[in-house]
């Protein structure tokens, strides 16, 4: 059995790859999609992992551009509305 530890460079590369992965997953989900889009949705576990990743790296943000924040808020409300409509159609059956 090998008892090798990763170097700081190895950890930095892993951190960069994980950051890129999370960004790509979120970009995919936030992109304008058709109702028939078959992309895999973010699971609660994946969202929790992303949130923990940010907390562990002490990442915080200050909203400097309220237009960007408003755009994100609009997208999230639209996604919520679409999800509620889908749920209503399923429960009506």
DSSP file (Angstrom, degrees, kcal/mol; ACC not computed):
  #  RESIDUE AA STRUCTURE BP1 BP2  ACC     N-H-->O    O-->H-N    N-H-->O    O-->H-N    TCO  KAPPA ALPHA  PHI   PSI    X-CA   Y-CA   Z-CA
    1    1 A X              0   0    0      0, 0.0     2,-0.3     0, 0.0     0, 0.0   0.000 360.0 360.0 360.0 133.3    0.0    0.0    0.0
    2    2 A X        -     0   0    0      1,-0.1     2,-0.2     2,-0.1     0, 0.0  -0.692 360.0-160.2 -89.2 139.1    1.3    3.4   -0.9
    3    3 A X        +     0   0    0     -2,-0.3     2,-0.4     2,-0.0    -1,-0.1  -0.420  36.5 149.9-113.1  54.9    1.1    6.2    1.6
    4    4 A X        -     0   0    0     -2,-0.2     2,-0.3     0, 0.0    -2,-0.1  -0.725  30.6-154.8 -94.8 138.0    1.4    9.1   -0.8
    5    5 A X        -     0   0    0     -2,-0.4     2,-0.1     1,-0.0    -2,-0.0  -0.800  23.7-107.3-106.1 150.4   -0.2   12.5   -0.1
    6    6 A X        -     0   0    0     -2,-0.3     2,-0.1     1,-0.1    -1,-0.0  -0.403  32.8-123.6 -72.2 151.6   -1.3   15.0   -2.7
    7    7 A X     >  -     0   0    0     -2,-0.1     4,-2.3     1,-0.1     5,-0.2  -0.401  27.2-103.7 -87.0 170.3    0.7   18.1   -3.1
    8    8 A X  H  > S+     0   0    0      1,-0.2     4,-2.4     2,-0.2     5,-0.1   0.857 125.4  55.4 -60.9 -34.9   -0.6   21.6   -2.9
    9    9 A X  H  > S+     0   0    0      2,-0.2     4,-2.3     1,-0.2    -1,-0.2   0.910 106.4  49.9 -64.6 -41.8   -0.5   21.8   -6.7
   10   10 A X  H  > S+     0   0    0      2,-0.2     4,-2.3     1,-0.2    -2,-0.2   0.920 112.1  47.6 -60.6 -44.9   -2.6   18.6   -6.9
   11   11 A X  H  X S+     0   0    0     -4,-2.3     4,-2.7     1,-0.2    -2,-0.2   0.884 110.2  52.8 -65.1 -38.3   -5.1   20.1   -4.5
   12   12 A X  H  X S+     0   0    0     -4,-2.4     4,-2.3     2,-0.2    -1,-0.2   0.902 109.8  48.2 -63.0 -41.8   -5.2   23.3   -6.5
   13   13 A X  H  X S+     0   0    0     -4,-2.3     4,-2.5     2,-0.2    -2,-0.2   0.919 112.4  48.6 -64.9 -43.3   -5.9   21.4   -9.7
   14   14 A X  H  X S+     0   0    0     -4,-2.3     4,-2.7     2,-0.2     5,-0.2   0.922 110.8  51.0 -61.4 -44.8   -8.7   19.5   -8.1
   15   15 A X  H  X S+     0   0    0     -4,-2.7     4,-2.3     1,-0.2    -1,-0.2   0.914 111.3  48.3 -59.0 -44.7  -10.1   22.7   -6.7
   16   16 A X  H  X S+     0   0    0     -4,-2.3     4,-2.4     2,-0.2    -1,-0.2   0.905 112.5  47.7 -63.7 -42.8  -10.1   24.3  -10.2
   17   17 A X  H  X S+     0   0    0     -4,-2.5     4,-2.5     2,-0.2    -2,-0.2   0.903 112.4  48.9 -66.2 -41.2  -11.7   21.3  -11.8
   18   18 A X  H  X S+     0   0    0     -4,-2.7     4,-2.6     2,-0.2    -2,-0.2   0.904 111.1  50.4 -65.7 -40.9  -14.4   21.1   -9.2
   19   19 A X  H  X S+     0   0    0     -4,-2.3     4,-2.4    -5,-0.2    -2,-0.2   0.930 111.9  47.6 -61.3 -45.9  -15.1   24.8   -9.6
   20   20 A X  H  X S+     0   0    0     -4,-2.4     4,-2.5     2,-0.2    -2,-0.2   0.901 111.2  51.4 -62.5 -41.4  -15.3   24.4  -13.4
   21   21 A X  H  X S+     0   0    0     -4,-2.5     4,-2.6     2,-0.2    -2,-0.2   0.947 111.0  47.0 -60.9 -49.4  -17.6   21.4  -13.0
   22   22 A X  H  X S+     0   0    0     -4,-2.6     4,-2.4     1,-0.2     5,-0.2   0.911 112.3  50.6 -60.6 -42.5  -20.0   23.2  -10.7
   23   23 A X  H  X S+     0   0    0     -4,-2.4     4,-2.6    -5,-0.2    -1,-0.2   0.914 111.4  47.8 -61.9 -42.9  -20.0   26.3  -12.9
   24   24 A X  H  X S+     0   0    0     -4,-2.5     4,-2.3     2,-0.2    -2,-0.2   0.906 111.3  50.5 -66.1 -41.1  -20.8   24.2  -16.0
   25   25 A X  H  X S+     0   0    0     -4,-2.6     4,-1.8     2,-0.2    -2,-0.2   0.927 114.0  44.5 -62.0 -44.7  -23.6   22.3  -14.2
   26   26 A X  H  X S+     0   0    0     -4,-2.4     4,-2.3     2,-0.2    -2,-0.2   0.909 111.9  52.2 -67.5 -41.6  -25.2   25.5  -13.0
   27   27 A X  H  X S+     0   0    0     -4,-2.6     4,-1.1     1,-0.2    -1,-0.2   0.901 108.5  52.0 -60.2 -40.5  -24.9   27.2  -16.4
   28   28 A X  H  < S+     0   0    0     -4,-2.3     3,-0.3     1,-0.2    -1,-0.2   0.910 113.2  43.8 -61.6 -43.2  -26.6   24.2  -18.1
   29   29 A X  H  < S+     0   0    0     -4,-1.8    -1,-0.2     1,-0.2    -2,-0.2   0.818 114.4  48.4 -74.3 -30.9  -29.5   24.4  -15.7
   30   30 A X  H  < S+     0   0    0     -4,-2.3    -1,-0.2    -5,-0.1    -2,-0.2   0.589  88.6 104.7 -86.9 -10.3  -29.9   28.2  -15.9
   31   31 A X  S  < S-     0   0    0     -4,-1.1     2,-0.2    -3,-0.3    -3,-0.0  -0.354  91.4 -89.5 -67.5 151.0  -29.8   28.3  -19.7
   32   32 A X        -     0   0    0     -2,-0.0     2,-0.3     1,-0.0    -1,-0.1  -0.466  58.5-175.3 -61.8 125.6  -33.0   28.9  -21.4
   33   33 A X        -     0   0    0     -2,-0.2     2,-0.1    -4,-0.1    -4,-0.0  -0.931  25.4-119.6-128.8 148.9  -34.5   25.4  -22.0
   34   34 A X    >   -     0   0    0     -2,-0.3     3,-1.7     1,-0.1     0, 0.0  -0.456  33.1-112.7 -75.9 157.7  -37.5   24.0  -23.8
   35   35 A X  T 3  S+     0   0    0      1,-0.3    -1,-0.1    -2,-0.1    -2,-0.0   0.748 119.2  55.5 -62.3 -22.6  -40.0   22.0  -21.7
   36   36 A X  T 3  S+     0   0    0      2,-0.0    -1,-0.3     0, 0.0     2,-0.2   0.344  76.8 128.2 -93.9   7.3  -38.9   18.9  -23.7
   37   37 A X    <   -     0   0    0     -3,-1.7    -4,-0.0     1,-0.1     0, 0.0  -0.442  45.7-159.5 -65.2 131.8  -35.2   19.4  -22.7
   38   38 A X        +     0   0    0     -2,-0.2    -1,-0.1     2,-0.1     3,-0.1   0.129  39.3 138.7-102.1  20.2  -33.9   16.1  -21.3
   39   39 A X        -     0   0    0      1,-0.1     2,-0.4   -11,-0.1    -2,-0.0  -0.345  64.5-101.0 -65.7 148.6  -30.9   17.5  -19.5
   40   40 A X        -     0   0    0      1,-0.1    -1,-0.1     3,-0.0     3,-0.1  -0.561  39.7-131.2 -73.3 122.7  -30.3   16.0  -16.0
   41   41 A X        -     0   0    0     -2,-0.4     2,-0.3     1,-0.1    -1,-0.1  -0.288  28.4 -93.4 -71.2 159.5  -31.6   18.4  -13.3
   42   42 A X        -     0   0    0    -17,-0.1     2,-0.2   -16,-0.1    -1,-0.1  -0.564  42.4-137.0 -71.3 131.8  -29.5   19.3  -10.3
   43   43 A X     >  -     0   0    0     -2,-0.3     4,-2.3     1,-0.1     5,-0.2  -0.506  20.3-112.7 -85.3 158.8  -30.2   17.0   -7.4
   44   44 A X  H  > S+     0   0    0      1,-0.2     4,-2.3     2,-0.2     5,-0.2   0.874 120.0  54.4 -56.8 -36.3  -30.6   18.3   -3.9
   45   45 A X  H  > S+     0   0    0      2,-0.2     4,-2.3     1,-0.2    -1,-0.2   0.893 107.7  49.1 -65.0 -39.0  -27.4   16.4   -3.0
   46   46 A X  H  > S+     0   0    0      2,-0.2     4,-2.3     1,-0.2    -2,-0.2   0.905 111.3  48.8 -68.2 -40.7  -25.5   18.2   -5.8
   47   47 A X  H  X S+     0   0    0     -4,-2.3     4,-2.5     2,-0.2    -2,-0.2   0.895 111.6  50.2 -64.1 -39.3  -26.8   21.6   -4.7
   48   48 A X  H  X S+     0   0    0     -4,-2.3     4,-2.9    -5,-0.2    -2,-0.2   0.909 109.4  51.1 -64.1 -41.7  -25.8   20.8   -1.1
   49   49 A X  H  X S+     0   0    0     -4,-2.3     4,-2.3     2,-0.2    -2,-0.2   0.910 111.2  48.1 -62.3 -42.1  -22.3   19.8   -2.3
   50   50 A X  H  X S+     0   0    0     -4,-2.3     4,-2.1     2,-0.2    -2,-0.2   0.920 112.4  48.8 -63.8 -43.7  -22.0   23.1   -4.2
   51   51 A X  H  X S+     0   0    0     -4,-2.5     4,-2.3     1,-0.2    -2,-0.2   0.924 112.5  47.5 -62.3 -44.9  -23.2   25.1   -1.2
   52   52 A X  H  X S+     0   0    0     -4,-2.9     4,-3.2     1,-0.2     5,-0.2   0.879 108.1  56.4 -63.1 -38.3  -20.7   23.2    1.1
   53   53 A X  H  X S+     0   0    0     -4,-2.3     4,-1.4    -5,-0.2    -1,-0.2   0.920 109.5  45.6 -58.9 -44.9  -17.9   23.8   -1.4
   54   54 A X  H  <>S+     0   0    0     -4,-2.1     5,-2.9     2,-0.2    -2,-0.2   0.920 114.5  47.7 -65.3 -43.8  -18.5   27.6   -1.2
   55   55 A X  H ><5S+     0   0    0     -4,-2.3     3,-1.7     1,-0.2    -2,-0.2   0.924 110.3  51.4 -63.2 -45.2  -18.7   27.6    2.6
   56   56 A X  H 3<5S+     0   0    0     -4,-3.2    -1,-0.2     1,-0.3    -2,-0.2   0.798 112.8  46.1 -64.0 -28.5  -15.6   25.5    3.0
   57   57 A X  T 3<5S-     0   0    0     -4,-1.4    -1,-0.3    -5,-0.2    -2,-0.2   0.298 111.6-123.5 -96.1   9.1  -13.7   27.9    0.7
   58   58 A X  T < 5 +     0   0    0     -3,-1.7     2,-0.5     1,-0.2    -3,-0.2   0.870  47.6 172.7  51.7  43.4  -15.2   30.9    2.6
   59   59 A X      < +     0   0    0     -5,-2.9     2,-0.3    -6,-0.1    -1,-0.2  -0.724   2.3 166.5 -86.0 125.4  -16.6   32.3   -0.6
   60   60 A X        -     0   0    0     -2,-0.5     2,-0.4     2,-0.0    -5,-0.0  -0.872  17.1-151.9-129.7 166.0  -18.9   35.2   -0.1
   61   61 A X        -     0   0    0     -2,-0.3     2,-0.5     2,-0.0    -2,-0.0  -0.993  10.2-154.2-142.4 148.5  -20.3   37.7   -2.6
   62   62 A X        -     0   0    0     -2,-0.4     2,-0.8     0, 0.0     3,-0.2  -0.991  29.6-125.6-119.4 122.0  -21.4   41.3   -2.6
   63   63 A X        +     0   0    0     -2,-0.5     3,-0.1     1,-0.2    -2,-0.0  -0.552  38.9 164.7 -71.5 108.2  -23.9   42.2   -5.3
   64   64 A X        +     0   0    0     -2,-0.8     2,-0.7     1,-0.2    -1,-0.2   0.773  66.8  51.7 -92.4 -30.9  -22.4   45.1   -7.1
   65   65 A X    >>  -     0   0    0     -3,-0.2     4,-1.6     1,-0.1     3,-0.7  -0.877  62.4-170.8-113.4 101.1  -24.6   44.9  -10.2
   66   66 A X  H 3> S+     0   0    0     -2,-0.7     4,-2.5     1,-0.2     5,-0.2   0.747  85.0  65.0 -65.1 -21.7  -28.3   44.9   -9.2
   67   67 A X  H 3> S+     0   0    0      2,-0.2     4,-2.2     1,-0.2    -1,-0.2   0.913 103.1  46.8 -65.2 -42.1  -29.2   44.1  -12.9
   68   68 A X  H <> S+     0   0    0     -3,-0.7     4,-2.3     2,-0.2    -2,-0.2   0.911 112.8  49.4 -64.9 -41.7  -27.5   40.8  -12.6
   69   69 A X  H  X S+     0   0    0     -4,-1.6     4,-2.5     1,-0.2    -2,-0.2   0.908 111.3  49.2 -64.7 -41.7  -29.1   40.0   -9.3
   70   70 A X  H  X S+     0   0    0     -4,-2.5     4,-2.5     2,-0.2    -1,-0.2   0.889 110.0  51.8 -63.8 -39.8  -32.5   41.0  -10.8
   71   71 A X  H  X S+     0   0    0     -4,-2.2     4,-2.3     2,-0.2    -2,-0.2   0.917 111.3  46.6 -63.9 -43.9  -31.9   38.7  -13.8
   72   72 A X  H  X S+     0   0    0     -4,-2.3     4,-2.5     2,-0.2    -2,-0.2   0.916 112.1  51.0 -63.7 -43.2  -31.0   35.8  -11.6
   73   73 A X  H  X S+     0   0    0     -4,-2.5     4,-2.3     1,-0.2    -2,-0.2   0.903 110.1  49.9 -61.4 -41.5  -34.1   36.4   -9.4
   74   74 A X  H  X S+     0   0    0     -4,-2.5     4,-2.3     2,-0.2    -1,-0.2   0.920 111.0  49.1 -62.8 -44.7  -36.3   36.5  -12.5
   75   75 A X  H  X S+     0   0    0     -4,-2.3     4,-2.4     1,-0.2    -2,-0.2   0.905 111.4  49.0 -62.3 -42.3  -34.9   33.2  -13.8
   76   76 A X  H  X S+     0   0    0     -4,-2.5     4,-2.2     2,-0.2    -1,-0.2   0.899 111.7  48.6 -66.3 -40.3  -35.4   31.5  -10.4
   77   77 A X  H  X S+     0   0    0     -4,-2.3     4,-2.5     2,-0.2    -1,-0.2   0.892 111.6  50.4 -65.3 -39.0  -39.0   32.7  -10.2
   78   78 A X  H  X S+     0   0    0     -4,-2.3     4,-2.5     2,-0.2    -2,-0.2   0.912 110.8  48.5 -64.5 -42.5  -39.7   31.6  -13.7
   79   79 A X  H  X S+     0   0    0     -4,-2.4     4,-2.2     1,-0.2    -2,-0.2   0.892 111.9  50.0 -63.8 -39.3  -38.2   28.1  -12.9
   80   80 A X  H  X S+     0   0    0     -4,-2.2     4,-2.4     2,-0.2    -2,-0.2   0.913 110.4  49.8 -64.1 -44.0  -40.3   28.0   -9.8
   81   81 A X  H  X S+     0   0    0     -4,-2.5     4,-2.1     2,-0.2    -2,-0.2   0.917 111.4  48.2 -62.3 -45.2  -43.5   28.9  -11.7
   82   82 A X  H  X S+     0   0    0     -4,-2.5     4,-2.1     1,-0.2    -1,-0.2   0.895 111.8  50.4 -63.3 -40.0  -42.8   26.2  -14.4
   83   83 A X  H  X S+     0   0    0     -4,-2.2     4,-2.4     1,-0.2    -2,-0.2   0.894 109.7  50.1 -65.5 -40.2  -42.2   23.6  -11.6
   84   84 A X  H  X S+     0   0    0     -4,-2.4     4,-2.4     2,-0.2    -1,-0.2   0.885 110.1  51.0 -65.5 -38.6  -45.4   24.5   -9.9
   85   85 A X  H  X S+     0   0    0     -4,-2.1     4,-1.9     2,-0.2    -2,-0.2   0.904 111.0  47.9 -65.4 -41.3  -47.4   24.2  -13.1
   86   86 A X  H  X S+     0   0    0     -4,-2.1     4,-1.7     2,-0.2    -2,-0.2   0.916 112.1  49.7 -64.3 -43.0  -45.9   20.8  -13.8
   87   87 A X  H  X S+     0   0    0     -4,-2.4     4,-2.5     1,-0.2    -2,-0.2   0.902 109.2  51.9 -63.8 -41.2  -46.7   19.7  -10.3
   88   88 A X  H  X S+     0   0    0     -4,-2.4     4,-1.3     1,-0.2    -1,-0.2   0.882 108.8  50.6 -63.0 -38.2  -50.3   20.9  -10.6
   89   89 A X  H  < S+     0   0    0     -4,-1.9     4,-0.4     1,-0.2    -1,-0.2   0.844 112.2  47.3 -70.8 -31.1  -50.7   19.0  -13.8
   90   90 A X  H >< S+     0   0    0     -4,-1.7     3,-0.9     1,-0.2    -2,-0.2   0.899 112.7  47.3 -74.3 -41.9  -49.4   15.8  -12.2
   91   91 A X  H 3< S+     0   0    0     -4,-2.5    -2,-0.2     1,-0.2    -1,-0.2   0.713 103.3  64.0 -74.5 -19.1  -51.5   16.0   -9.1
   92   92 A X  T 3<        0   0    0     -4,-1.3    -1,-0.2     1,-0.2    -2,-0.2   0.667 360.0 360.0 -75.9 -16.1  -54.6   16.8  -11.1
   93   93 A X    <         0   0    0     -3,-0.9    -1,-0.2    -4,-0.4    -2,-0.1   0.469 360.0 360.0 -77.1 360.0  -54.4   13.3  -12.7
